[in-house]
Structures are given as C-alpha cells and as structure tokens.
Amino acid sequence: MDYKKRILVTGGAGFIGSHVVRLLTNKYPDYLVVNFDKLTYAGNLENLSDVEHKENYVFFKGDITSSTDVKNAFDQYAISDVIHLAAESHVDRSIEGPMDFVMTNVVGTVNLLQNAKDNWNDGDHVFHHVSTDEVYGSLGEEGLFEETTSYDPRSPYSASKASSDHFVSAFYHTYNLPIKMSNCSNNYGSHHFPEKLIPLMILNIQNNKPLPVYGKGENIRDWLWVEDHARAIDTIFHNGRIGESYNVGGLNEWTNIELVKYLCQLMDKKLGRISGESEQLITYVTDRKGHDMRYAIDASKLENELGWTPSIQFEEGLEKTVDWYLANQSWIEKVTSGAYQSYYNEMYSNR
C-alpha cells in the first residue's frame, strides 16, 4: 500500500508510546506506524495486542543507540516522520546509573536526528521529540513552567533529557531539520510500569504491602491523563509549527501524600475495605537525592494555538486507572517479573 506517511514511533511498546501507537494506527489507516522498541523492562508488546494484526502496524525490534538498527528501520520502511518517545525515564534509576541515560536519551536521540537528516532531502517531514517538564528544574509555591522557562535540570535523568532537547533544537537551527518538541508533566493511566508512583501504590495497596512515600510527601506534581497526552502529540505532530516547542499539562497539582491518601480511599472502596484501612500502609522513606519540590505546566500556548485541552478530571481518570489495574491482573503478573522484583527490593527495602 502507498501510505501517506510512514511514522517511526520510538519506544512504541512503552507506557506513553503504546497509547500513541494505538491512536495513530486506529485513526490514520493511510499511515504506516512502525513501532521501534528495544523491549527493555518497561516495554511490553502486550500493550498493543489490540492493534498488532492491523495492516498499517509493524513492530521493529531495535536500539536507538545502534546506528545500524536505526538505519535499517529507515531504509526498510522508507520512514517519512519520527515521533521520538524512547527514553530511560525513571529518576531513581538515573541516580543509580546515569550512563544508561546518557546513552539512550542523548546518544540515541542524536542517532535518530542524524538518520532523519541524512534521509529527508525533500518532501513533507516531521521529527517530533517528546520530552519532560523536569528539564525546567523546580518551582516555588507559585508560577508555572512556560516554553520560555530557562532549563535547570536537577537529576541525571532531567539533564539527559535537557541535552537531548538542545540537540533537537540544534539540528533545526543548523540543518533545517523539521522538528517539533513537547514537554509534558507526569502521565498516569493504563499500562504504566509499576515502578512509577500511581501503579506502585495501587498494586501495593491491593497486596497489603507498605506504601513508600519519599520524605514528608510534600512534593507537588501536575498529573496528565496519558490518553490526553497522546491526543496532544497527535495535535502537535499534525498542526504544530515547525521549530516550536509546546508544553503539555493536566492542570492537576497534587502533593504526593494527598495523592497517595486519595488512592487509599479509592482502593478501600473498590476492595470493600474499611475506610482508612489502606492508609495504615503508608511508610515514609528517606527522600530521593535532588528531589524537585514542585512541577506545574502552563499549557496555554497549546490551547490557544492548537485548541488542545485536557478532557478528563483527575479524580475520574484516577478511578479509570484503578479499575484497569484491578481488571488486568495477568498483565501485571507478567511485567512484575523477577527482574523487576530485584530492582524494587534494591530501591525500597533498605530505606
């Protein structure tokens, strides 16, 4: 079939990537969607079991740090566009091993940029780089991150993402590569690997395990429904201006401890427990190194220019998320393998 676009989605088997791949595959039958993923601990092809047999979807197992893998994907599928989501993303892991983050987030991104530059000599192309609000550093009690906010990364993870952002911008200014960027707040929703706060708490409450909360739990995050983020990426990819960056936020600021307590109440109701029972599982652990106090996104540029707004309130999205995890025990059992258990014990058992 002569596809209108041939989009390489890196990290397409991961949490956010699988939602983006699913949206594109279902919404644009005239696009070929190439899911390029290394299938590390956080990548799971079962996330895409509902689209894996569609004619306009293919999976390519590859590593973005491998020039050969990326070149082969570009050559084999005549890639016309890239939506770059592949990344090492867990801050705790970056503190324990920063070099993996440098390789994937920096070297991998430059590898993709170089291949795009070498292959796109004419025609209509987009390289959409998806990044994080953590590149901006930490906010005080007031204010919001804007696209013009100066970068001030505080962890190896955010430093690696900031570096990748700068390389993407440099390829636009130096080589006229048609790039677009987006920086999002914390995502939540289905298919989220359980090292992250919300799925970790859901599973631990369900299994009556301690709920590890860093410090006093006063750190504030803005939460974005993952399906809203996928819609935002779709919108920016198709309608955003070349060379521009767009912040994507959910307008949902919660302290970590408020969020955990709300999840406890919700889970008590879902599991038929006495109200307040699950809160007894909360355990305060030593705070994370370089733990930023507050993130909050100003998404007005995205709303004003492209008409995107969040579609769901946090409480509703959180209940949908809880319901999904409770209904998908087989998925959870498969991703929480021995490798994940070893990591979990290393990170939390001695704190």
TIMARPA-133951 format. One record per residue: residue number from 1; residue in one letter; x, y, z of N, C-alpha, C in turn. Coordinates in steps of 0.1 Angstrom, whole numbers, plus 2048, in hexadecimal, padded with zeros to 3 digits. Each point is the difference from the previous one (the first is absolute). Layout:
N
> NUM/A/X/Y/Z/X/Y/Z/X/Y/Z
...
//
This chain:
351
> 1/M/808/7F4/800/7F8/80C/800/809/80C/800
> 2/D/7FB/80A/7F9/808/80D/7FF/7FB/809/80B
> 3/Y/807/7FF/80C/7FC/808/80B/803/80E/7FF
> 4/K/7F7/809/806/802/80E/800/80C/804/808
> 5/K/801/7FA/80C/80C/802/808/805/7F2/806
> 6/R/80D/800/803/806/7F4/806/807/805/80C
> 7/I/7F9/7FE/80C/805/806/80C/807/7F6/809
> 8/L/80C/803/803/808/7F8/80A/7FD/806/80E
> 9/V/7F9/7F8/808/7FD/803/80E/80A/7F9/809
> 10/T/80A/807/805/80A/7F9/809/7FA/7FF/80E
> 11/G/803/7F4/806/7FA/7FE/80D/7F2/7FD/800
> 12/G/7FB/7FA/7F4/7F2/7FE/7FE/7FA/7F5/808
> 13/A/808/7F8/807/7FA/7F5/808/7FF/804/80F
> 14/G/805/80D/803/800/804/80D/7F3/807/804
> 15/F/7FF/806/80C/7F4/805/805/7FA/80B/7F7
> 16/I/806/80B/7FE/7FB/80A/7F8/800/7FC/7F1
> 17/G/80B/7FA/7FC/801/7FC/7F2/7F5/7F7/7FB
> 18/S/7FC/7F6/809/7F5/7F7/7FB/7F3/807/7FE
> 19/H/7FD/80B/808/7F4/808/7FE/801/808/7F3
> 20/V/80C/805/7FD/802/808/7F4/7FE/7F6/7F4
> 21/V/807/7F5/800/7FF/7F6/7F5/7F2/7FC/7FE
> 22/R/7F8/7FD/80B/7F3/7FC/7FE/7F7/80B/7FA
> 23/L/802/80C/804/7F8/80B/7FB/803/802/7F1
> 24/L/80D/800/7FC/803/802/7F2/7FC/7F5/7F7
> 25/T/802/7F3/805/7FC/7F5/7F8/7F1/800/7FD
> 26/N/7F8/803/80A/7F1/7FF/7FF/7FB/80D/7F8
> 27/K/806/80B/802/7FB/80D/7FB/804/802/7F2
> 28/Y/80C/7FB/7FC/805/803/7F3/804/7F3/7F8
> 29/P/7F6/7FA/7FA/802/7F3/7F9/809/802/7F4
> 30/D/802/80D/7FB/809/802/7F5/80E/804/804
> 31/Y/803/7FE/80D/80E/801/805/805/7F2/803
> 32/L/80D/7FE/7FE/806/7F4/805/807/804/80D
> 33/V/7FD/7F9/80B/805/803/80D/80A/7F6/804
> 34/V/80D/804/801/80B/7F6/803/804/802/80E
> 35/N/7FD/7F6/808/803/800/80E/80E/7FB/802
> 36/F/809/80A/803/80F/7FD/802/803/7FF/80F
> 37/D/803/7F5/805/802/7FE/80F/80A/7F5/803
> 38/K/808/803/80A/80A/7F6/804/7FA/7F5/809
> 39/L/7F5/803/805/7F9/7F7/80A/808/7FE/80C
> 40/T/804/80B/807/806/7FF/80D/7F5/7FD/80A
> 41/Y/804/801/80D/7F6/7FC/80A/7F3/807/7FF
> 42/A/800/80D/7FB/7F3/808/800/7F9/7FE/7F2
> 43/G/805/7F9/7F7/7FA/7FE/7F3/7F9/7F3/7FF
> 44/N/7F3/7FF/7FC/7F8/7F4/800/7F7/800/7F4
> 45/L/802/7F7/7F7/7F8/7FF/7F4/7F1/7FC/803
> 46/E/7FE/7FB/80C/7F2/7FD/804/7F8/80D/801
> 47/N/807/80B/802/7F9/80D/801/7F9/803/7F3
> 48/L/804/7FA/7F5/7FB/803/7F3/7F9/7F3/7F9
> 49/S/7FC/7F7/808/7F9/7F4/7FB/7F4/803/7F7
> 50/D/7FA/80B/803/7F3/803/7F9/803/806/7F2
> 51/V/80C/804/7FD/803/805/7F3/80B/7F9/7F8
> 52/E/806/7F5/806/80B/7FA/7FA/7FD/7F9/7F3
> 53/H/7F4/7FD/7FD/7FC/7F9/7F4/7FB/80A/7F5
> 54/K/800/80D/803/7FC/80A/7F6/80A/801/7F5
> 55/E/7FB/802/7F4/809/801/7F4/809/80B/800
> 56/N/7FC/80B/807/809/80C/800/809/801/80C
> 57/Y/802/7F5/807/809/800/80C/80A/7F5/7FE
> 58/V/80D/804/804/80B/7F6/800/808/802/80C
> 59/F/807/7F6/805/809/801/80B/80E/7FE/7FB
> 60/F/809/809/804/80E/7FE/7FD/808/800/80D
> 61/K/806/7F5/803/808/7FF/80D/80E/807/7FD
> 62/G/802/80B/807/80D/807/7FE/804/809/80B
> 63/D/80C/804/800/806/808/80B/804/80E/7F9
> 64/I/7FB/80A/806/802/80E/7FA/80F/804/801
> 65/T/808/7F9/809/80E/803/800/808/7F9/7F6
> 66/S/7F9/7F7/7F8/807/7F8/7F6/7FE/807/7F2
> 67/S/80A/806/7FA/7FF/806/7F3/7FA/7F6/7F6
> 68/T/805/7F3/801/7FB/7F6/7F6/7F1/7FE/801
> 69/D/7FB/7FE/80D/7F2/7FE/802/7F8/80B/7FA
> 70/V/803/80D/804/7F9/80B/7FB/800/801/7F1
> 71/K/80C/7FF/7FA/801/801/7F1/7F8/7F5/7FA
> 72/N/800/7F4/805/7F8/7F5/7FA/7F1/803/800
> 73/A/7FC/806/80B/7F1/803/801/7FD/80B/7F6
> 74/F/808/80A/7FF/7FE/80B/7F6/800/7FA/7F2
> 75/D/809/7F8/7FD/801/7FA/7F2/7F5/7F6/7FD
> 76/Q/7FD/7F7/80A/7F6/7F6/7FD/7F2/805/7FE
> 77/Y/7FD/80B/808/7F2/805/800/7FF/80E/7FA
> 78/A/80B/805/7FA/800/80E/7FA/7F9/80A/809
> 79/I/806/801/80C/7FA/808/80B/7FF/80F/7FB
> 80/S/7F4/805/802/7FE/80E/7FC/7FF/80A/80C
> 81/D/7FD/7FA/80C/7FE/808/80C/804/7F8/80C
> 82/V/804/808/80A/803/7F9/80D/7F9/807/80B
> 83/I/7FA/7F7/809/7FB/805/80D/809/7F9/80B
> 84/H/808/807/806/80B/7FB/808/7FC/800/80F
> 85/L/7FD/7F4/805/7FC/7FE/80E/809/7F7/808
> 86/A/809/7F9/7F9/809/7F6/807/809/808/809
> 87/A/800/7FC/80D/809/806/80A/801/7F8/80C
> 88/E/80B/801/807/801/7FC/80E/7FA/80B/808
> 89/S/7F6/7FD/808/7F7/80B/806/7FF/800/80F
> 90/H/805/7F6/807/7FD/7FF/80E/80C/807/808
> 91/V/7FD/80A/807/80A/809/807/809/7F7/809
> 92/D/7F9/7F7/808/808/7F8/809/80B/7F8/7F9
> 93/R/7FC/7FA/7F5/809/7F8/7F8/80C/809/7FB
> 94/S/7FD/80D/7FC/80B/808/7FB/80A/804/80B
> 95/I/7FB/801/80C/809/802/80C/809/7F5/802
> 96/E/7FB/7F3/7FE/808/7F4/803/809/7FE/7F4
> 97/G/7FC/803/7F4/808/7FD/7F4/7FE/80A/7F5
> 98/P/807/80C/801/7FD/80B/7F6/805/7FD/7F2
> 99/M/80A/7F7/7FE/805/7FE/7F3/7F6/7FA/7F6
> 100/D/7F7/7F7/805/7F6/7FB/7F8/7F7/80B/7FA
> 101/F/7FE/80A/808/7F7/80C/7FC/807/808/7F6
> 102/V/80D/802/801/808/807/7F6/7FF/7F9/7F3
> 103/M/802/7F3/800/800/7F8/7F4/7F3/801/7F8
> 104/T/7F5/7FC/808/7F3/800/7F9/7FB/80E/7FD
> 105/N/800/808/80A/7F9/80D/7FE/808/80A/7F8
> 106/V/80D/800/800/808/809/7F9/805/7FA/7F3
> 107/V/808/7F5/801/806/7FA/7F4/7F5/7FB/7F7
> 108/G/7F6/7F9/806/7F5/7FB/7F8/7F9/80A/7F9
> 109/T/7FD/80C/806/7F9/80B/7F9/808/805/7F5
> 110/V/80D/802/802/809/805/7F5/800/7F7/7F5
> 111/N/801/7F3/803/800/7F6/7F5/7F3/801/7F8
> 112/L/7F5/801/806/7F3/802/7F8/800/80D/7F8
> 113/L/805/80A/806/801/80D/7F9/809/7FF/7F4
> 114/Q/80B/7F9/801/809/7FF/7F5/7FA/7F8/7F5
> 115/N/7F9/7F6/803/7FA/7F7/7F6/7F5/808/7F9
> 116/A/7F8/808/807/7F6/808/7FA/806/80A/7F7
> 117/K/80B/807/804/806/80A/7F8/806/7F9/7F3
> 118/D/805/7F5/801/806/7F9/7F4/7F6/7FB/7F6
> 119/N/7F4/7FD/805/7F6/7FA/7F7/7F5/80A/7FB
> 120/W/7FE/80B/807/7F6/809/7FC/805/80C/7F8
> 121/N/802/7FD/7F3/806/80B/7F8/7F5/809/7F9
> 122/D/7F4/7FA/800/7F5/808/7FA/7F3/7FB/806
> 123/G/7F5/806/7FD/7F3/7FB/804/7FB/806/80E
> 124/D/7F5/7FB/805/7FA/805/80C/803/7F6/80B
> 125/H/808/805/80A/805/7F7/80B/7FE/807/80D
> 126/V/7FF/7F8/80B/800/806/80E/808/7F6/809
> 127/F/809/806/808/806/7F9/80B/7FB/806/80D
> 128/H/7F7/7F9/806/7F9/804/80C/807/7FA/80C
> 129/H/807/808/808/808/7FC/80C/7F7/802/80C
> 130/V/7FE/7F5/808/7F7/801/80C/80A/800/80C
> 131/S/7FE/80B/808/809/802/80C/7F8/802/80C
> 132/T/806/805/80B/7FA/801/80D/801/80E/806
> 133/D/7F7/803/809/801/80D/807/80B/800/80A
> 134/E/806/7F5/803/80B/7FF/80A/80D/808/7FB
> 135/V/801/803/7F3/80B/807/7FB/800/80E/805
> 136/Y/7F5/805/805/7FF/80E/805/805/802/80E
> 137/G/802/7F4/807/804/801/80E/7F4/800/80A
> 138/S/800/808/80A/7F6/800/80B/7FA/80D/802
> 139/L/7F3/800/802/7F9/80D/803/7FE/802/80F
> 140/G/7FE/80D/803/7FC/803/80E/7F1/7FE/801
> 141/E/7FA/807/80A/7F2/7FE/802/7F7/806/7F5
> 142/E/805/809/7F9/7F8/807/7F5/808/7FE/7F3
> 143/G/7F8/804/7F5/806/800/7F3/7FE/7F2/7F9
> 144/L/802/801/7F2/7FE/7F4/7F8/80C/800/7F6
> 145/F/803/7F4/7FB/80A/7FE/7F6/7FA/805/7F2
> 146/E/807/809/7F9/7FC/804/7F3/80A/7FB/7F6
> 147/E/7FD/801/7F3/80A/7FB/7F6/80C/808/801
> 148/T/800/80D/805/80B/808/800/808/7FF/80E
> 149/T/7FB/7F8/809/807/7FE/80D/80E/7FA/7FD
> 150/S/80A/806/807/80E/7FB/7FF/801/7F2/805
> 151/Y/809/7F9/7F9/802/7F2/804/809/800/80D
> 152/D/7FC/7F7/809/808/7FF/80D/7FF/7F2/805
> 153/P/804/7F6/7F9/7FE/7F2/804/808/7FD/80D
> 154/R/7F9/7F7/808/806/7FD/80E/804/7F2/802
> 155/S/7FC/7F7/7F6/804/7F1/802/807/7FC/7F3
> 156/P/807/7F4/801/806/7FB/7F3/7F5/7FE/7F5
> 157/Y/7F4/7FB/804/7F5/7FE/7F7/7FD/80D/7F9
> 158/S/7FD/80B/807/7FB/80C/7FA/80C/807/7F9
> 159/A/80C/7FE/804/80C/805/7F9/801/7FA/7F2
> 160/S/7FE/7F3/800/801/7F9/7F3/7F5/804/7F7
> 161/K/7F4/802/805/7F5/805/7F7/802/80E/7FC
> 162/A/805/809/809/804/80D/7FC/80A/800/7F4
> 163/S/80A/7F8/801/80A/7FF/7F6/7FA/7FB/7F3
> 164/S/7F7/7F7/800/7F9/7FB/7F4/7F8/80B/7FA
> 165/D/7F9/808/808/7F8/80B/7FB/809/80A/7F9
> 166/H/80B/803/805/80A/809/7FA/805/7FB/7F3
> 167/F/802/7F3/7FF/805/7FA/7F3/7F5/801/7F6
> 168/V/7F4/7FE/804/7F4/801/7F6/800/80E/7FB
> 169/S/800/80A/809/800/80E/7FC/80C/803/7F7
> 170/A/80C/7FB/803/80C/802/7F8/7FE/7FB/7F2
> 171/F/7FA/7F4/7FE/7FE/7FB/7F3/7F6/808/7F8
> 172/Y/7F7/806/806/7F7/809/7F9/807/80D/7FC
> 173/H/808/806/809/807/80C/7FC/80C/7FE/7F7
> 174/T/807/7F5/801/80C/7FE/7F8/7FC/7FA/7F3
> 175/Y/7F7/7F6/800/7FE/7F8/7F3/7F2/802/7FB
> 176/N/7F8/809/806/7F2/802/7FC/7F8/7F3/801
> 177/L/803/7F7/809/7F8/7F4/802/7F2/804/805
> 178/P/7F5/7FC/7FA/7F3/804/804/7FC/7F9/80E
> 179/I/803/807/80B/7FD/7FA/80D/7F5/807/806
> 180/K/7F9/7F9/80A/7F7/805/809/803/7FA/80E
> 181/M/7FE/807/80B/803/7FB/80D/7F4/802/809
> 182/S/7FE/7F6/809/7F6/802/80B/806/7FC/80D
> 183/N/7FD/807/80B/804/7FD/80D/7F4/7FD/809
> 184/C/7FF/7F5/806/7F3/7FC/807/803/7FE/80F
> 185/S/7F5/801/807/800/7FD/80F/7FE/7F1/802
> 186/N/800/7FC/80C/7FF/7F2/804/7F3/7FA/7FA
> 187/N/802/7F5/7F9/7F5/7F8/7FA/7FB/7F5/809
> 188/Y/7F3/7FD/7FF/7FA/7F5/807/7F6/7F9/7F7
> 189/G/7FD/7F4/803/7F6/7F9/7F8/803/7F1/7FF
> 190/S/7FA/7F9/7F7/802/7F2/7FF/80D/7FC/7FA
> 191/H/805/7F4/802/80C/7FB/7FA/80D/806/805
> 192/H/7FF/806/80C/80C/807/806/808/7F7/808
> 193/F/80D/7FF/7FD/809/7F7/807/800/803/80F
> 194/P/7FF/7F6/809/7FD/803/80E/80C/805/809
> 195/E/80A/806/7F9/80A/807/808/7FC/80E/803
> 196/K/7F6/805/7F8/7FB/80D/801/7F6/801/80C
> 197/L/7FE/80D/805/7F9/802/80C/7F2/7FA/800
> 198/I/7F8/803/7F7/7F1/7FC/800/7FF/7F1/7FF
> 199/P/805/7F9/7F6/7FF/7F2/7FF/806/7F9/80C
> 200/L/80C/805/805/806/7FA/80B/7F7/800/80C
> 201/M/7F9/80B/803/7F8/801/80B/7F3/7F8/7FF
> 202/I/7FB/7FF/7F4/7F4/7F8/7FD/803/7F1/803
> 203/L/80B/7FB/7FB/804/7F2/802/803/7FD/80E
> 204/N/807/809/807/804/7FE/80E/7F4/800/809
> 205/I/7F7/809/7FD/7F3/800/808/7F9/7F3/7FE
> 206/Q/7FF/7FC/7F4/7F8/7F4/7FD/806/7F4/808
> 207/N/80E/800/801/807/7F4/806/804/803/80E
> 208/N/7FA/80B/806/803/803/80E/80F/801/803
> 209/K/807/806/7F7/80F/803/802/802/80F/804
> 210/P/80B/803/806/803/80E/804/7FF/809/7F4
> 211/L/7FC/80C/802/7FF/80B/7F6/80B/80A/802
> 212/P/80C/7FE/7F9/80B/809/802/7FE/80E/7FB
> 213/V/800/809/809/7FF/80F/7FC/80D/807/803
> 214/Y/806/807/7F7/80C/807/802/7FE/80C/809
> 215/G/80A/801/80A/800/80C/809/7F3/801/807
> 216/K/7FA/80C/800/7F3/802/806/7F4/7FF/7F6
> 217/G/803/7FD/7F4/7F6/7FF/7F5/7FB/80E/7FC
> 218/E/807/80A/802/7FB/80E/7FD/804/805/7F2
> 219/N/807/7F8/7F8/804/804/7F3/7F3/800/7F7
> 220/I/7FF/80A/7F7/7F4/802/7F8/803/7FD/7F2
> 221/R/7F6/7F8/7FA/801/7FD/7F2/7F3/803/7F9
> 222/D/801/803/7F3/7F5/803/7F7/7FD/7F3/7F8
> 223/W/7F4/7FA/801/7FD/7F3/7FA/7F8/801/7F3
> 224/L/805/7F9/7F6/7FA/800/7F3/7FB/7F2/7FC
> 225/W/7F4/7FF/7FC/7FA/7F4/7FB/807/7FC/7F4
> 226/V/805/7F3/7FF/808/7FC/7F5/7F9/801/7F2
> 227/E/7F3/7FE/800/7F9/800/7F4/7FE/80F/7FB
> 228/D/800/809/809/800/80E/7FD/80E/804/7FA
> 229/H/80A/7FA/806/80E/803/7FB/801/7FB/7F1
> 230/A/7FB/7F4/7FE/800/7FA/7F2/7F9/809/7F7
> 231/R/7F4/806/804/7F9/809/7F7/808/80D/7FE
> 232/A/808/804/80A/808/80C/7FE/80B/7FE/7F6
> 233/I/806/7F4/801/80B/7FD/7F7/7FB/7FF/7F2
> 234/D/7F4/7FA/7FE/7FA/800/7F3/7FD/80E/7FB
> 235/T/7FB/808/808/7FD/80E/7FC/80D/808/7FD
> 236/I/80A/7FF/808/80D/807/7FD/806/7FB/7F4
> 237/F/801/7F3/7FE/806/7F9/7F5/7F9/806/7F3
> 238/H/7F3/800/7FF/7F9/804/7F4/7FF/80F/7FE
> 239/N/7FE/808/80B/7FC/80E/7FF/80A/80A/806
> 240/G/809/7FB/809/80A/809/806/809/806/7F6
> 241/R/806/80B/803/80A/807/7F7/80D/7FA/801
> 242/I/807/7FF/7F4/80D/7FB/800/80A/808/808
> 243/G/809/7FA/807/809/807/809/7FB/805/80D
> 244/E/7F3/7FD/803/7FA/805/80C/800/7F5/80B
> 245/S/7FF/804/80C/7FE/7F7/80C/7F3/803/807
> 246/Y/7F9/7F6/805/7F3/801/806/800/7F8/80D
> 247/N/7FC/807/80B/7FE/7FA/80D/7F3/7F9/801
> 248/V/7FF/7F4/806/7F4/7F8/801/7FE/7FD/80F
> 249/G/7F5/805/806/7FE/7FE/80E/7F1/7FC/802
> 250/G/7FE/7FA/80C/7F2/7FC/803/7F8/809/809
> 251/L/807/80B/805/7F9/80A/809/7FB/7F8/80C
> 252/N/809/7F7/805/7FC/7F8/80C/80C/800/80A
> 253/E/801/809/808/80B/800/80A/7FC/7F9/80D
> 254/W/808/7F6/804/7FE/7F9/80C/80D/7FE/807
> 255/T/800/801/80E/80C/7FB/807/7FF/7F1/7FF
> 256/N/80C/7FA/802/801/7F1/7FF/7F8/7FA/80B
> 257/I/800/805/80C/7F9/7FA/80B/7F1/802/7FF
> 258/E/7FB/80B/7FA/7F2/801/7FD/7FB/7F6/7F6
> 259/L/809/7FE/7F6/7FD/7F6/7F5/7FF/7F2/806
> 260/V/80A/7FD/808/800/7F2/806/7F4/7FE/809
> 261/K/7FD/80A/808/7F4/7FE/809/7F3/7FF/7F8
> 262/Y/7FF/807/7F5/7F4/7FF/7F8/7FF/7F2/7F9
> 263/L/80C/7FB/7FC/800/7F3/7FA/7FC/7F5/80B
> 264/C/804/802/80C/7FC/7F7/80B/7F1/800/802
> 265/Q/7FA/80C/800/7F2/801/801/7F8/7F9/7F5
> 266/L/805/802/7F4/7FA/7FB/7F4/802/7F0/800
> 267/M/80B/7FC/804/803/7F1/800/7F8/7F9/80B
> 268/D/7FE/807/80C/7F8/7FA/80A/7F2/7FE/7FB
> 269/K/7FB/80A/7F9/7F2/7FE/7FA/800/7F5/7F6
> 270/K/809/7FF/7F7/800/7F6/7F6/802/7F2/805
> 271/L/808/7FF/80B/803/7F3/806/7F7/7FC/80B
> 272/G/7F6/809/804/7F7/7FD/80A/806/800/80E
> 273/R/80B/808/802/806/802/80D/7FA/80B/808
> 274/I/804/800/80D/7FB/80A/809/807/80D/7FB
> 275/S/7F9/80C/800/806/80C/7FC/80B/804/80A
> 276/G/80C/803/7FA/80C/803/807/809/7F5/803
> 277/E/7FC/7F4/7FC/808/7F4/803/80D/800/7F8
> 278/S/7FF/804/7F3/80D/7FF/7F8/809/80B/804
> 279/E/7FC/80B/805/809/80B/805/80A/7FB/80A
> 280/Q/7FD/7F6/807/809/7FA/80A/80C/7FA/7FA
> 281/L/800/7FE/7F3/80B/7FB/7F9/80B/80A/7FC
> 282/I/7FC/80D/801/80A/80B/7FC/80C/7FF/809
> 283/T/80C/800/7F9/80D/800/806/809/80A/7FA
> 284/Y/804/809/809/809/80B/7FB/80E/7FB/7FF
> 285/V/807/802/7F5/80D/7FB/7FD/809/80C/7FD
> 286/T/80D/7FE/801/80A/80A/7FE/7FE/807/7F3
> 287/D/800/80D/7FF/7FD/807/7F4/80A/7FE/7F5
> 288/R/7FC/801/7F4/808/7FE/7F4/80A/80B/7FF
> 289/K/80C/7FD/7FC/80A/80A/7FD/7FB/80A/7F6
> 290/G/802/80D/802/7FD/80A/7F6/7F1/800/7FD
> 291/H/7F7/7FD/809/7F2/7FF/7FE/7FA/80E/7FE
> 292/D/7FC/803/7F4/7FA/80D/7FD/7F2/802/807
> 293/M/7FE/80C/805/7F4/802/809/7F3/801/7F8
> 294/R/800/807/7F5/7F3/802/7F9/802/802/7F1
> 295/Y/7F8/7F9/7F8/7FF/802/7F2/7F1/804/7FD
> 296/A/7FF/80A/7F7/7F3/804/7FB/801/806/7F2
> 297/I/7F8/7FC/7F7/800/803/7F2/7F6/80B/7FD
> 298/D/805/80A/7F8/7F7/809/7F9/7FE/7FB/7F2
> 299/A/7F4/7FB/7FD/7FD/7FA/7F3/7F8/809/7F7
> 300/S/800/80D/803/7F8/80A/7F9/804/802/7F1
> 301/K/80D/7FE/7FD/804/801/7F2/7FA/7F5/7F8
> 302/L/800/7F4/805/7FA/7F5/7F9/7F0/802/7FF
> 303/E/7FA/805/80A/7F2/802/7FF/7FC/80C/7F7
> 304/N/808/80B/801/7FD/80B/7F7/803/7FE/7F2
> 305/E/80B/7F9/7FD/804/7FF/7F2/7F9/7F4/7F9
> 306/L/7FF/7F5/808/7FB/7F3/7F9/7F3/7FB/806
> 307/G/7FB/806/80A/7F3/7FC/805/7FF/7F4/809
> 308/W/80C/7FC/805/800/7F4/809/7FE/804/80E
> 309/T/7F7/7F8/807/7FE/802/80F/7FE/7F2/806
> 310/P/803/7FE/80C/7FE/7F3/807/7F1/7FC/7FF
> 311/S/7FD/7F3/7FE/7F2/7FC/7FE/7FA/7FA/80D
> 312/I/808/7FE/80A/7FC/7F9/80C/805/806/80D
> 313/Q/7F8/800/80A/804/804/80D/808/7F5/807
> 314/F/809/804/808/80A/7F6/806/7F9/7F5/808
> 315/E/7F6/803/808/7F9/7F6/808/7F9/7F5/7F7
> 316/E/7FA/805/7F4/7FA/7F6/7F7/80B/7F8/7F9
> 317/G/80B/806/7FC/80B/7F9/7FA/806/7F6/809
> 318/L/801/804/80D/807/7F7/80A/7F7/7F4/802
> 319/E/7F3/802/801/7F7/7F4/802/801/7F7/7F4
> 320/K/800/805/7F4/802/7F8/7F4/80D/7F8/800
> 321/T/80A/807/805/80D/7F9/801/800/7F5/80A
> 322/V/7FA/802/80C/7FF/7F6/80A/7F8/7F4/7FA
> 323/D/7F4/803/7FA/7F8/7F5/7FA/808/7F8/7F6
> 324/W/808/806/7F8/808/7F9/7F6/80A/7F6/807
> 325/Y/807/805/80A/809/7F7/806/7F9/7F4/807
> 326/L/7F5/803/807/7F9/7F5/807/7FA/7F6/7F6
> 327/A/7FE/804/7F3/7FA/7F7/7F6/80B/7FA/7F8
> 328/N/80C/803/802/80B/7FB/7F7/80B/7FA/808
> 329/Q/7FD/7F6/808/809/7FA/809/80B/7F8/7F8
> 330/S/7FC/7FA/7F5/809/7F8/7F8/80B/809/7FA
> 331/W/7FD/80C/7FC/80A/809/7FB/80A/804/80B
> 332/I/7FA/802/80C/809/804/80B/809/7F5/804
> 333/E/7FB/7F4/800/809/7F4/804/80B/7FE/7F6
> 334/K/7FE/803/7F3/80A/7FE/7F6/80B/80B/801
> 335/V/7FC/80C/803/80A/80B/800/808/801/80D
> 336/T/7FA/7FB/80B/806/800/80D/808/7F3/802
> 337/S/80A/7FE/7F7/808/7F3/800/80B/801/80A
> 338/G/808/7F6/800/80B/7FF/80A/809/80C/7FE
> 339/A/803/805/7F4/809/80B/7FE/7FA/80D/806
> 340/Y/7F3/802/7FF/7FA/80B/806/800/7FF/810
> 341/Q/7FE/7F4/805/800/7FE/80E/80E/803/806
> 342/S/80A/7FC/7F9/80E/803/805/802/80F/801
> 343/Y/7FC/807/7F6/802/80E/800/7F7/807/80B
> 344/Y/7F4/7FC/801/7F7/805/80A/807/7FF/80E
> 345/N/804/7F4/803/806/7FD/80D/80D/809/803
> 346/E/808/801/7F5/80C/809/801/7FC/80E/803
> 347/M/7F6/805/7FA/7FC/80E/801/7F9/803/80D
> 348/Y/7F8/7F7/806/7F8/804/80B/802/7F8/80D
> 349/S/805/7F4/7FF/800/7F8/80C/809/805/80B
> 350/N/80A/807/7FD/809/805/80A/7FF/80F/804
> 351/R/7F4/806/7FC/7FF/80E/803/7F6/803/80B
//
